Amino acid sequence: MSHFPMALNGLKSRALLALLLCVGGPAALAQTADTGAIGGTVTDPAGALVPQAEIKAANLATGESRTAITAQNGTYSVPLLPPGSYKVEVSKNGFRLLNYPSVRVVVAETETLNAQLEVGAVTESVTVADEAEQLQTASSSLGRVTSEEMVANLPLVTRNYTQIIGLNAGVATEVTNATALGRGSGGERSFSSAGGSQASNNYQMDGVVANDLQNSGDFSGGVAIPNPDTIQEFKVQTSQYDATYGRNVGANVNVITKGGSNTLHGSLFEYLRNEDLNANDFFFNRAGQPRGLLRENQFGGAVGGPIRKDKLFFFASYQGTRQLNGVSTACSTSFVEPPLTGNRSAAAIGALFAGQRGLEQTALGGVGPAILADGSNISPQALALLNFKLPNGQYAIPSPQQINPSAPFATRGLSVYSSPCTFNEDQGMANSDYLPSARSKFAFRFFVADSNEIETFPGANIGGPTAPGWPVLIPNKFYNASISHTFIVSPRLLNQFEAGYHRTYVNTDQSEPLKYSAVGINAPSYDDGIPAISVNGALSLGGNGQSLRNTQNTYVLQDGASWTWGRHVIRFGGGVTRTQNNLEGFHYIAGMIFLSFPDLLLGLNATQSGTAAVGVPVGNVYLSIDLPGLFDRAFHTWDGNFYFQDDIKLSRRLTLNVGLRYERLGDISDGLGRNGNFNYNMAAGTPPASGTLAGYVVPSNYSGALPTGVTKLNNNLGYNGIGQNNWNPRLGFAYQLPGTNRLVLRGGYGLYHDRTTGQPFFQLLTDPPFSVLNQLTATQNGAATLANPFPAAISVPAFPPYSPTTSQSLIIIDPDYRAPTLQHYSLGLQTKLIRDLVLDVTYNGARGTHLLEVRSVNEAQLATASNAIRGVSTNTVANIPLRVPYQGFTASGMNDIGSNGESWYNALDVSLEKRMSHGLQFLASYTFARALATDTGSVSGANGGTATGDQNSRTQRYGPDSFIRDQRFVMSAFYAIPGFANNKSLAGQVLGGWRLAGVVTVQAGQRLTLTTSTATNVFGVTTDRVQIAAGCTYPELATSGSNQARLTGYFNKSCVTTAPVIGADGKGTTFGDAGVGIVRGPGQANADLSLIKQFVVPGWSDRGRLEFRTEFFNAFNHAQFANPASNFASASFGQILTTSVNPRVIQFALKLSF
């Protein structure tokens, strides 16, 4: 029996104990992911503390009320309050009744309300207009709440609330692209918080996790996006959250949906976009192309109210979205290529490319045959491919739309295409709240979304812009359901139980209009219908190439309680989560990469191309890859937690936050027993000539026969499964400085472990025995031709033996993989400048260890006369296979997904926030950050950071992260322009009711690393950083001038060269000396604006409003460019071919609220 179920039994016992303690003993939860709290101190006129005072908080919408009693030190807490506005009364015999008409409670925060009683009869009442304290005097957590008003009024592309996450200091994200397809560019893999990975953010809906465990972008769907009319508020905790929160090391995003109230309320809305209102894309204009189609209608409504006053409430919502989009990067493409024409005869192609050789042939001094002027030596397969037409009659490799005779030959042609995608979605929500008594409340929440999407230009799997003709179909369904029960045991003890269910279904279906056999390419039957062909620096055929059905089911049980004991507010709780992640119908690609068009046209192997004769046996087919296999998986995992958090009011000015969280982050196993893997620690470095299977491992539930050499593990994971049980201490404080009530010093430290997504474990689908990955690059692929690019057909399951003569490739999970860890620490000062205006200046740091990284563990070693390797004492390109640690595997193709990455994050977070008063509300956030890591892409990489260059030197790979920008400023604001007192009069209707809202973002460019593809690296590493030319410095790598002036020459090519030769063959090169992140890409400066006009509906109550709004995304039509191509071996090196942000897009909306 595997150890996983045994560990699970222990987890169940601990979780059950935690639940029992929460129900039956002194535990506490002042606020949870879906509730808030009110707390503070009660004093008399002399400032003395008042014990035994009664605090009553009544929800203005539902009438639900809670009561608390002050402790001996005068402190109190009213916990587990649903977000909303409350009437708060403070009473004590001998004092007048204090009445606060409206105190706003927000999710995941404690509103500080300090009350000073006045001497008098309790029958006398004093109304206090002041609101709760804006300073955060009770917690060290970083982040803030976004109210319903801001969600409703800010310009949101496709009404996607996740875009608001980027308004916070400490968050790194791109400017929202209004032309993004579907739900928009906000979502699970779109931002980083406090240096964490984009995959390390925890989403909750109404207190229950609603994450995408698989986290594979379109293939797994992302997270559910309820429309803004359903959201009461949400909070983003960017860092330093206490022990009640866990699962991930990044941000906690808590979305609270609306419920009913004692009054009927609702809305009807229609949002409209049409390309006739928009500006044209910069590159469409440049290519003489018309505006791409962009039409969207979002319509629907919401209604909520009482079923039985003060007892039973309902809320329901519907939104429909219909989108036609020809502007998104998934629906448009641009690329450069040679000046092909409609004449695709051998003679015409030969005349065009006469005298040209493949890239490596040229780099090696012009070896081997060049293309003849009559085209007679052009590969028949290449000629057939050039003449192949799609069902619409267009060439699969199209002729350029524009020719620039002055440009280099390989980039002389430019094409820009737009083909409208479709996105249709219907989403609905049904919520209910039931208060059977003053001590008990049930809340029911249900959300469903059903969408269908067609991407016409999906991102190419093997790189390069996608050519026309390869659409992908993506139906997607979300279901979220939860029930919670809140019970008041006593004024000091409350309990909340929650159960939830979350389901995601996605079916990605790649269309395949071309078969290899149609153009004479010989491929196994399982490869024939899934082609992918990329010409580096030009274009790619095949689309993304992959198809997959992914179904995820998540079940959640959690319980917590709240106990106020003297100066302590104790929080205690726990939960269990079960997730099923089923993969079906997957297929990969059968792909080829060519470094240039002449390589494609010649299609020769290393011997035919002349490169083998000079000691660098690389053919024209630079890379070949295919993956036969049985891919269905029944992935599943158990997670569990329990926590203890104590917020101690040490004095009226000092609160200490102390917590400890146990986190069980279960590794992902497969119910079908297919988690095969390879443990290089068990492998034979020098295998016998007959081959061996040493190192192959299978899980304990593998059902097939075991050949000699294969090891069955004692778990069903495929690796050791260490580090699943974690203890995370948390410590924080909030100190109101003496002599003033305007300054609060806050700081804290916390240890956090990360729930790794299913994306890295998805790579186990490539491992024997149920699949065999064939990935050969450069000299490893020297035998391939365009006519015969792939290995012979095989059958699975199979364990392919490796020997000194094989060239196998693997993607493996490291045997000692464990959960990534982040330590967060911060120190900051909050200052109340004037009423409703708070300045927050915070140092925010993080230290990451055990981070995911992908590197080859088989990099060739250097041999010397005194340290010969397998009899070799010199280093050449040809003898790389003799110098690798594990013979039988390629030097660059033994890719290990391990836990050895590290990161360092240091940031200054500054925010200036004004609460709503006099019609104005704003938030200005500035982040000055420096994120360093041992691997490129540690924040944004799908499988973690990627080792570029020396695979064995983390010091050599250390440098700035490629996603997090050094400086970022964001300002969001809403202003209700003053009108007339009588807004129902004619003047009031015309001149009143005007509102402005907007988001302005200015951020520096990303740090770029210049790389190159190489077949001559003497270590066998095929992707390296470039060499800086003698006499050049880093600042000289980028050309001068505006971004627009540098579109075709962003980099100074004269300062970039190939790495020095160190091989005994005169060909083998060392690693390039260029550092990581040495050039800054284009910055972004963007403004999204809303102009809103509200009309009072005659004859209706004051809540009756008709609203017309116009929203301008990129209002000033400022062209913001994407990063230039940064691979030196690419024909498009240094060229910018796309924008990163939409041109001006205008949206109209009409909304009726009642």
N, C-alpha and C positions, 0 to 999 in steps of 0.2 A: 504493500500500500504506500502511496506517495506521502511525503511529509505535508503537502499542502492541506488536505482535509484534516490532518491532525492539528495543524496550526489553526485551521478554521474552527475546530471545536473549542480550542482555547479562546479564540476571539469571541465566539458566541457566549461563552461563560462570562468573560469579562464585560462584554456589552450588556448581558442580562443583569449582572450585578450593578452596573452603572445605572441602568434603567430603574431597578428596584430602589436604589439609593435616592434617585431623583424623586420618585413618587413618595417614599416613606421617610426621608430624613432631611436634615437641614442642608439643602442645596439652593443655588440661586442663579438666576439669569436675568439681570436687569434689563437687557435688551437682547434680541436675537436677530437673525438675518432678516426677519420680516416684522419686527416690532421695535419700538423705542421705549424711552422711559423719561420720567421727570424726577429730578432729585435736587436736593439743596439743604439749606440750613434755615431754621426758624429762630429768630431772636426777638427780645423785647425792646422797648424804646432805648434802653441803656446799652444794648448790645449783648446782653446776657443770653445764653442759650436757653431755649424753651423746650423741655421734654413734654411728651404726652400731648402734643398738639395734633389735631386731626387735619389731614389734607385729603380733600375729595376732588377727584378729576373726572369730569363728565364729557364724553365725546359729543360735540355739537351736532354731528350728523346723525348718530344712531341712538343717543341717549345712554349708551353703555357707560357705567361709572365704576371707579375704583377708589378705595380708601386706604390711606396709610397713616401710621402714627409715628411721630418723631421719637427718636431714641433719647437716652439720657444726655447725650451730647448735642441734642437739637437737630440732628441730621435725619433725613427721611429719603425714601425711594419709592416711587410708584412705577413698578416694572411692567414689562410685557404689554405695553400699550400699542394698539394698532396705530399706524401713522395717521395724523389728522390734527384738527384743531380741538382744544379742550378748554372748558371752563373749569378753572381751578379755584377752590375755596379753602382757606386756611382759618381754623377756628380753635379757640381755647378759652375756657371759662376765665372771665376777668379781662378779656380783650375783645376788641371789635372784630367782626368777621371780615377777613380780607378776601376780596373777589377779583380774580384775574379773568376778564371776559374771554380772552382768546390766547391760549398758549399753544404754539405749534410744536407737535411731536414729530420727529423725523426718524426714519429707519436707522437702526444700528447706532443710535446716539442717545446720550442722556442729556436732556435739556436742563440746564442749571437754573433753578428758580429759588432764589434766596428771599425769604419773606421776613419783614420786620413788623411785628404786631404793634397795635396802638391800644393803650389802656381804654377800657369802656365795656359796655354790655355786649354780650355776644349777639344780641338782637340788632345791634347797630352794624351797618355795613360800610366798608370803605372799598371803593372800586379803584384798582390800580391799572393804569393804562400801559405801563412799561411791559415789554415782552421779556421773555427769558434771556439770560445772559448769552451774548453771541460768542464770547470767548469759550474755548474748550478747556474747562477747568477740572474735568474729571477723567480725562483719557489722554494717552500719548499717541493714539492711532492717527495715521495721516490719510487724508481723503476728505470728501465732502458729499453732501446730499444735493441732488438735483430735484427741484420741486416740480409739481405738476404744471405750474405756470411756465417755468422755463422750458420744460419738455414741449408744451403746447405752442410756445411763441417763437422759439429759435428756428431758423431755417434748417430743416433736416432733409437731406437727400433721401428720397424714397421713404420718408417717415421712419427712419431707422434710429432708434434711441442710442445705440452703441456709439454713434458718432460723438455724443456728448462726453464720453469717457475721456477723449483727447483734450478737453478743456482744463483738466487738472494738471497742476505742477507735478513733475516727476514721471509723467507719462510721455513716452515716445511713440509717435505714430505719423503717418503721412497725412497730407491734406486730403480730405474726403473728395473723392472724384464723383461728380454728379452724373457722369455718363456710365458709371459702373452698372453692370447688368444685374437685374433681379433686386434682391433686398439691399444691395449697395455694398460699399467696400468696408463698412464697419462689421465687426464680428470677432470670432474667436481667435483668429490668427492675424490680427491687424494692429496690435499695439503691444508695447512692452512697458511694464511698470517697475520702477526702481531697479532697473537692470536685469529683471527676470526675462525668461524666454517668452516669446509670443504664445507658446503653447502652455504657459504656466499660470493662466488666469482662471479663476473659479467663478462660474456663473450660477446664480441661484434665482429661482422664480418663486416668490412667496415663501422663502425660507427653505426650499427644497432644491437640491442640486439639479441642474438642467444642462449638463455639459455634453460635449461631443467627445466621448472617450477615444474614438479612433483618430479624430483630428487630422484628417487627410484632405482638407479643403472641400472641393466639389464632390469628391468621392464619398464623403461621409456627412455632408450637409451643414456642418457648423452648429450654431445654437439657434433656438427659436427666437424670433423677433416680433413680439406683440406690438401692435400699432400704438402710437402715443395717446390715443383716446382711451386706452385701457390702463394706462400707467398712472398710478397715484404719485409715486416718486421712486427714485432709486439712489443708492449710494455706492460710490466707488471708494473702497479702502485701498489706497495705493501701497501702503507699507505699515508696519508696526501694529497690525491688528492683534488683538489679544488671543488668549487660548481658546476662546469659544469658536474661533475660525481656524480652518486648516485646509488640508487636501493639496494646496498648491503654494508656491512661493511667490507668485505674482499678485495681481490685484484680486480683490473680492468684489464682485459686481452683484449687488442685491436689488432685484427688481420687485416692486410691490405693485400688484394690480389692484384695480378698483373694486370696491364693494358697493352695496346699496346704502341708502340712508332713509330717513323718515320723510324726505321730500322726493318727488319724482324729478329726475334730471336726465339729460341725455344730449345727443348731438347727431346731426346728419352732415356729411361732408362729401366733397368732390375735389380732387386735385388733378390738374391737367398740365401736361407738357406736350409741346409740338415743336418740331425742328424749325418751323417758320419763324419762331420767336428767338432762335438761338444764333450765336455767332458760329462761324465755321472753325474747325480745327486748324491749327497752324500748318500742319503738314498736308492736310487736304487742300488748303489754299495754295500751298507751295507747289503741289502737283497738279493744280488746276482742276481738282475734283470738287463736286458740289458738297454741301453739308450732308452728313450722314443722317439717316432717318432716326428720329428720337421722339417717340410718342408714348405717352403714359397716361393712364387714367387710374386713379386710386379713389375708390368710393366706398361708402358704407355709413355706419352709424353705431351709436351706443345708447343704451338706456339702463337706468338703475332706479331703484326706489324701494318702498316698503311693500311687503306682502301682508305683514301684521306689524303695526307700529310698535317700535321698541323691542320687537321680538325676532322677526324674520324679514330678511332683506334679499334683494336680488340685483345682479348686474349682468348685462349681456352686450356683446359687441360683434360686429361683422365688418370685415374689410376685404374688398376685392381689388386686385391689381392686374392690369392688362398693359403690357409693355412691348413695344417694338423698338429695338435698339440697334443702330448701325454704327455707333460711335465708340462704344466700349472696346477695350483692348481684346475682349473675347469675341467681338463682332467686327473688328477691323484690323488691318495689318498693313505694314509698310516694310519694304525690304529693298536692298540694292543687289544688282547682279550684272553680269556682262551684257553687252548690247545685242541680245538675241533678237531675231526677227521671226516673221511668220514662215520663212523658208527654212524648214528643218531637214533639208537633204544633207547627206554626208558631205557633199562638195561645199555647200554653203557654210556648214558648221566648221569644216576644215579650213576654209578661207578665213573665217572669223578668228579662229584660235591658232592659226598656223605658227609653228615654232615654239609653242608654249609647252611646258612640262608641269608635272605635279609639284606641289610646294616643297616636299622633302627632296625630290630630284633636283630642284633648283638650288635649294639650300646646300646640297652636297656638291655643288659645283657644276650643275647641268649634266648629270649622268643620265644614261638611258635614253629611250626614244622620245622625241617630241611629236606633237600632233602634226601630221602631214597636211600640206595645203589642200590636197584633194580629199582629205577626210578618210582615206582608205584604212587607216589604222585606228579609227574611232571604234570603241567597243560596240558591237551590235546591240547589246542590252542598253547602253547609254543612248544610242540613236533611237531605239524603240521607246525609251522613257521620254525622251525629248518630244517624240511625236505622239505620245499617248494623250488622248483627250478624255475629259470628264464627261459625265452624262449630259451636261449643258453645252457641249461642243467646244469648251475652252481647253487649252493645253494645260496639263497638270503642272508643268513648269512654264508659267506664262511669259510672254515677251514683255519687256519693260514698257511702262506708259510714257516715260520721258527718258531722253538720252542727253547726257551732258558730255560732249566730246572732249572737254578739258579735264574731266575726272580720270583717275586711274582706270585702266581697262576693266578690272574686276568689279568696280563700283560705278561704272558709267551709266547703268540703267537704274531708274527709280520707279517703283510702283507703290501705289496706295490704294487699298481695296476696302470697301465697306459692303457687308452683306448682313441685313438685319437679323438679329437674334430675336427670339420671343421668350417672354417670361409671363406666365399667368399664375396667380395665386389667389386662393380663397382661405381666409383665416377667420376663426370665430372663438369667442370666449363666453363661458357661462359660469358665473360666480354666485355664491350664496353664503349668507351668514345667519346663524341661528343662535339666539340667546335664551335658552330655556329657563335660566334664573339669573339673578344678579351675580352668581359665583361661577357661572359656566358659560362658555361660548364655543360653538363649532363654526369653522370656516371651511367652505368647499370651493375649490378652484379647478377649472378645466379650460384648457386651451388646445386648439387644433389648427394646423396650417397644412394646406395641400397645394403644391406648386408643380408646374411643368416648365422646363427651361430647355432651350436649344441654343448652344454656343456654336457659332459658325466658324470661329477661328480660335479653337482651344489652344492653350499653351503647349508648345512642342515638347515632347518628352526628352528628346536628345538635343534640345537647344535650337536656337534660330527662330526667326519669325515664321509663322505658319502660312503656307500657301493656301489659296482658295480650294474649296471642294472637300473638306474633311470635318463636317459638323459632328457634334456630340449631343445626345439627348440625355437630359437629367431630370427625371421626376423625383420629387422630394416630399416627404410627409413628416410632420411633427405632432406628437401628442404629449401633453403635460397635464397631469392630474394630481391633486393633493387634498388631504383633509387634515385639519388641525383641531385640537381641543385644548382650550385654555381653562384651567380650573383654579379658583381662588381658595386655597386651603385656609388661609387667615390673612389679615392685612399685611403680614410680613412674609408669607409663604405662598408662592404661586407655582403652578406646574403647567408645562405646555408639551403636548405630544403631537407629532407630525408623521404622517405616512404619505409617501409620494410615488408616482410612477411616471417615467419619461421614456418615450419611444421615438426613434428616428429611423426612417426608411429612405434609402437613396438607391436609384438604379442608373448607373452611368453606362451609356451605350454608345461606343464610338463607331461611326459609320466608316466603311472601308471600300471606296470605289475602285481600288486598284489591287490586283493580285500580282505577285512577283512573276508567276508563270505567264501572265499576259504580255510581259516584255522580255521573256526569255531567260529570266534569272532562275537558276535552280535552287530551290529551297525545300526543306522538309514540309510535309503536308500541314503540320501544325503552325508553320511560319508563313505559308504562302499567302494567307488572307489578312495578315496583320503587318503590312510593310511600314517602315519608317526610314526615310532617307534625308539626310541633312548635309548641306554644303556650307561649311563654316564661313561665316561672314555674309551669307546670302539668304537662303530660305530653307524650309524644312517641309517635307511631305509626310503625311501620316497623322496629322493632328497630335493629340496627346497619345493616341494609340491604345489606351487601356480601357477595358470595360470591367464593371464590378457592381454587384448588388450587396449593399451593406445594410444590415438591420441591427439596431441596438435597442436593448431593453434595460432600463435601470429601475431598480426597486429600492426604496429608502424607508427606513424606520429610524426615528430619532426622538429623543425626549430630553427635556431640560426643565429646570426649576429655578425659582428666584427666592432667596431668603435674605431678608434684611435683619442683621444682628448687630445692634449697637452701631459702631462706626464702620462695620463691614457690610459690603454688598457682595455676597458670595454667589458665584455662578458654577453650576455643576451639571454635567449632562453627558450624553453619549449617543452614538448611532451606528447603524450598520447599513452598508450599501452593497447591493449585488448588481453587477452589470454583465449582460450578455452582449457579445459583439460578433455577429455572424457574418462571414464573408462567403459569397457564392458567385459563380459565373465569371470569375476573374480570368482575364488573359493579359499578357504583357505584349511587348512589341518584338518584331524581328527587324532590327535596325542597323543602319550603316551610317558612318560619318566620313565625309570627304573633306579634306582641308582646302580644296579649291575646285572650281569647275573643270580645269584640265585633269585633275585627279579622277573626277567622275567620268570624263570622256574616255580616258585611257583604260581605267579599271584593271590595271596589271598587278600581278603579285611582285614580291621583292626581287625575285630573280629576273623577271621580265622587265622590271622598271630600271634595272641597273644599280639599285641601291645595295643589293646583297654583295655585289662585286667590290664595293668600297667599304664593307664592314658594318653597314647600318641597314640590315635587311627589313626595310619597311616598304610595303606596297602602297598602291594608290588608295586602297580601302583602309583608311586610318583606324577605324574601329568597326567591329562587328559584334552584335549582341543579340542573343535570343534566350528564351526561357521556356522550355517544355516542362509541363508539370501537371499535378493534381492540386488544385489551389483552394478548394473549399475548406473553411475553418469554422470551428465553433468556439471562438475565444470567449473566456469568461474570467471574472475576477471578483474577489470579496475585499471590500475596504471596511474599516471600522475605526472608531475613535471614542475616547472619553476625555473629559477635561475638567479642570478645577481652576476657577478664576476668582480672585479676591481683590476687590477695589476697596482700599482702606482709606478712610478719611482721617488721616493722622492729625490734621488740624483744620481750621476753617480755610486755610490757604493751601494745604498740601494734601494731595491724593496720591497714593501709591497703588499701582496696578501690578499684581503678582499672579502669575498663572503657570500651569503645567498642562501640556496636552500629550496624550498618547495617540499615536497615529499608526494604524495598520494600513499600509499601502501594499495591497496584494499584487504580486506579479501576475502577468497574463498567461493563462494556460489554455490548451486546446482540448476540447472534449473528444475530438476525433483522433487524438494521439499523433498528430503530425508536426509537432514542434521539433523537427530535426534541427541539429546545429553542428558546429565543428569547434572542438576545444583544441586550440593550437598547443596548449601545454601538454597534451597527450600525443601530439603528432610526431611523426618521424622526420627529423630534419633532413636526413639523407635516406630516402626510401630505397628499398631494393628495386632492382631492374624489373622484377615481375610485378611491382606495385604493392601497395598496402592500403588498408582502410583505417589505420590508426588515427584517432582524433575525431572520427565521426561519432556523434552521440545522438541518442533518441530518448524520448521521455518514457516514464514508467508505464504509461498507458498505450505505448506503441504495440501493435498487435501482430506485426509481421515477424518472419524469421530473422535472426541476427547473424549476419556473416561474421567470420573471424575478423577481429580488429575493431568492430563497432561496439560501443559501450552503451548499456541501458542505464540511465540515471535513476536515482531513488525519488525523483519528483517528476511531475508532468509539465515542467517548464521548458526544458531544453538547456538549462544553465543552472548555476548553483543556488540561486534564489536567496542570496544574503541581503540583509538590510531592509527587510519588510516591516519590522517592528521598530518604531522610532519614538523617542521621548523629546518633546520640544518645550523648553522653558521660555517664559516670556516675563519681562520686567519693564515697567514704565512708570513715569511720574508726571504729574502736572502741578506746578507750584506757582501760585499767584504771588508775585513779588511784594515785599512789605512796602507800606507807605502809599500804595496805589492799587486801584482795582482795574487798571488798564493794561497790565503786563502779566503774561503767563509764560513761564518757562516750562517747556515740555521736552521729554526725551525718553529713550527706551532702547531695549535690545531684545531681539527674539531669534530663536532658531526655528527654521522652517524646512520641511521636506516636501518634495514635489511628486505628485501623482503623474508618472510618465504616461503619455498617451499611447494608443495602439499603433501609431505610425511607425516607430522604430521596430516594433515586433512584427509588423507587416512584412519586414524584410526576411523573416524566417520562411516566408513562402518561396524564397529562392533557393533554399538549401535542400540537399539530398536527405532522405531518399525520394521525396515526393516531387522534387523538381531538380533540374540541373541548370545552373547559370553558366552560359558560355559568353564571356565578355573578354575579348581580345583587342589589345590596343597597340598601335605602333609596331615595333619589331615582333611582338607576340603574335601579331596578325599578318605576318609577312607572307603566309601561304594563300591568303584570301584574294580572290578576284571578284570583279563585279558579276561575272557569270556564276561563280560558286563562292558566295561570301560566308556561308554558315557550315558548321560541322555536320556530319552525317546524322540522320535521324536516330533517336534513341527512344526507348520505352521506359516509363517510370511505373512503380517505384524502382529505384536503382541506386546503388552506392558506387559511383565511379572511382576506381582505384587511382591513386596518384603515384607517379614514378618519376625518375630523373628526366624522362622525355615528354611528360605531359605539361600542359599549360592551362591549368584550371583556374577558375575564379570563384570566389565566395563572398557573400555578405553575411556576417555572423553577429550574434549577440555575444559580447564578451562573457566568459564564464563567471566573472566576478562583478557583473553588472549589479548596480544598486541605485536606489532613489537619489536623485540630485538633491543637494543641500544648499540653502542660502542662509547666511546670517545677516539680519537687518539691524542697523543701528542708526539713531538719529538724535539730534539736539536742535531745538528751535525756540524762537520767541514769537509769541502772538502779542500784538499791540492793538488796543482799541484806540484808534486815532480820534474819531468823533463818533457820535451816535450812528450805529448801523454800518460803520466802516472799520474793517479789521485788516491789519497788515500781518502777514505770517512769513517769517524768514527762517528757513530750516536747512540744516545740513542733513543730507540723507545719504547713507552709505550702505553698501552690501558687499559681502564676500561669498563667492560661489565656489563650491567644491563638489566633486563627484558629478560634474556636469557631463552631459552626453557629448561625445565627439566621435567622428568617423575618421579612421586612419588605416592605412595599410600596415599590417604587422610583418610584411615580407619584403621591406625595402632592402635592396642589395647592399652588401657591406663592401668596404674597400679592402682589397688584398694588397699585401706588401711582400717583399722578399722574406722578411722575418715573420710574417703572419699570413702564410698562404692559406687559401680557402679551397678545399677539395682539389688541391694540387695546383691552383691558379695563384700566381703571384703578381699579375698585372691586371689592369682594369680596362675593359673594352666594352663596347655596346654588345658585341656578340657573346661575351662570356657572362652577361648578367645572370642567366639561369643557373650558373654554377656558384654564384656568390650570394644567392638569397638564403635566408635562414631556413626556409622550408621548400625544398626542391619539389617540383611538380606543380607549383602554383606560381602565377605571374607575380612580378615584383609589385605591381600597382593594383592587383586585383584580389588581394586577400583583405577585404575591408572589414574592419572590426568596429562595431558600435559599442563603445565602452563608456566607462564612468570616470575618466581621468581628466576631463576638462576643468579649467579653473577660470574665474572671472573676478574682477575688481571694479566696483562702481562707486563713484563719488560725485555728489551733485549738490548744488545750491538751488533750493526750491524757494521761490518767492511768489506770494500771491497777495492780491489786494481785492477784498470782497466787500461789496456793498449790498446789504439786504434791502429788500423792497421798501422804499419810503419815497414819498413825493413822486411816485410813478416811475422811479428809476431803480434798476437793479443791474449790477455788473460783477464780473469776475475777471481779473487780469492775472495771468499766470506766466511766470518766467522760470525756465529751467536752464541752468548751466551745468552740463554733465560731462563726465569723462568715463567711458566704459571701456575697459581693457579685458582681453581674454586671450587664452592660449590657442584658440582656433577661430578661423574666419567663419562668421555666420553663427556664432554661438547663441545669439538672440533670435535670429530669424530662420535658421536652418530647420528643415522638416525633421531631420534625424539628429539634430544637434549641430555643433560646429564641425567644420570640415578642415582636415589638415591639408594645407597647401604648401608644397615645397618639401623640406626635410621632415619625413614622417616620424622620425625618432627624436626630434629636438623641439620641445615645447618652447624653449627660449627663442629659437629662431622664428617660431610662428607667432610669438606674442605681439600684440598690438591692438589698436583701437577697433571696436566693434563696427561692423559695416552698416548696421541699421540705426543705432542711436545717434542722433545728431547732437553736436556739442552745445548748440544754443537753440532755444525754442521759446517763442512768445506767442501766447494766445489770449485774446480778449473776447469775451462774450458779454453782450449787454441787451437789455430790454428797457424801453422807455415809453411810457404812456403819456403822450403829449396832453397837457392840461386842456380841458374843454370848458363847456358851460355848465353851470350848476344844474340847469334844467336840460338834461340830455335828450328829453323827449320833444323839445321844441324844434321848430324848423332849423333855427340857427344851431342848436345843439346837435341835431342829426347831421348837418352839413359840415360844421367846423369842429365838432367834437368826435371822440372815439378813434382818433388817429394814434397809431403805435408804430414804433420802429424797433427792430431787433437785428442783431448781426453777430457774426463771428469773424474775427480777423486773425490770421495766422501768419507769422513770419518765422522762418527757421533756416538754419545754415544747411549747407550741402552735406551729404553723407561722405564718410571716409572710404575712398576707393583703393583697392589693391590691384596693381597691374600684374596680370598673369600671362602665361603663354603655354601653348601645347607643344610638347617636344618629344621627338622620337630618339634623341641622342643623349638624354640624361644618363650618366654612367651608373646611377643608382636605380634605374628602371622606373623612376617616377615620371609620369607622362604629363602632369600638370604642375607647373612651377611658377614662381614669381620671376619677373624679368630681371635683367642685368642693367644697372645704370651705366650709361656710357661715361668714359673717362672725361673728367672736367665738368660734369653736370652735377647739379645739386637737386634736392627734392623740389624746391620752389620752381625750378626751371622745367619740371616735367609737364606742367600745364601751360598752355599758350595764354596770351593776354587778350583782353577785349571782353565784350559782352558775350553772354551765352549764345545769343543769336548769331554773332559774328564767328563763333567757333563750332558751328554745327558739323562741319566736315573736318575739323582739325582741333579737337579739344586738347589733345596731347601733343607734346613736342616729340615727334618720332625720332629726331636726331639724338635725343637723350636716352633712347631705349635701344638695347641691343641684346644679343644672345649671350648666355653664360659662357665663361671661359672654358676652353678645352683642357681637360686634365687626363684624358684617357690615353693609354699607350698606343691606341689605333689612330690618334690624331683627330678623332671624331667625338668621343665621349666627353660630355660637358658636366661641370659641377652645378650646384644650385645657384640661381640668381641671387644677387645681393640686395635687391629692392626690399624695403621694409613693408610692413602691413599698414594699410590705410594712409598712404603717403600723399594722396591727391584728393582734394575735396571736389565732390560733384556739384551740380547746380543746386542752388538754394530754392526755397519756395516762399512766395508772398501772395497771399490770397485773402479775399474778402467775400463773404456770403452775407447778403442783406435781405431783410423782410420789411415790406411796407404793408401795414394792416389797417383796415378801416372797419370799425364796428358800428352797427346800427342797432338801436333799440327797437324791438318789435312792438308796435302799438297794440295795446290791449293785453299784452302778456305781462307776467311778473317781471321784476327787475332782473331775473336771470335770463330772460328772453333776449338773445342777441343774434344778429345776422352779421357774419364776418366775411369780408372780401380781403384776400391777401395776394400780394405779388412777391415772389421770392426770386432773388438774383444770386445764382451760384457762380463764383468768380465774376463778381459784378463789374469789374473794370476790364474784363477780358485780357488779363495779363497772362502771356504765354509762359508757362512753367515747364521746363524741359526735364525729361528723364535722364538718367545717367548715360554717359557715352559707353560704347562697347570698349571693354577694358582688357580683352585678350589680344596680345600682340600678334598672335598667329592668324588672327581673323582679318579678312579683307576690309571689314568695316571698323577696324581699330580706331578709336578716337572719334567716331561719328555718332551723332545723336539723331535717332530716327523717329522718336515718339515724344509726346508730351507726357507729363506725369499727372497733370490736372486738367480737367475739362476746360473748353472754351466757355464763354458766358452762356449759361443755360437759364432760361426764365420759366418759372412755374406759377400758374394761377390756381387759386383755391377759393371755394365758397363753402362756408360752414355755418350751420344753424345750431345754436346752443339753447337749451331750455332747462 
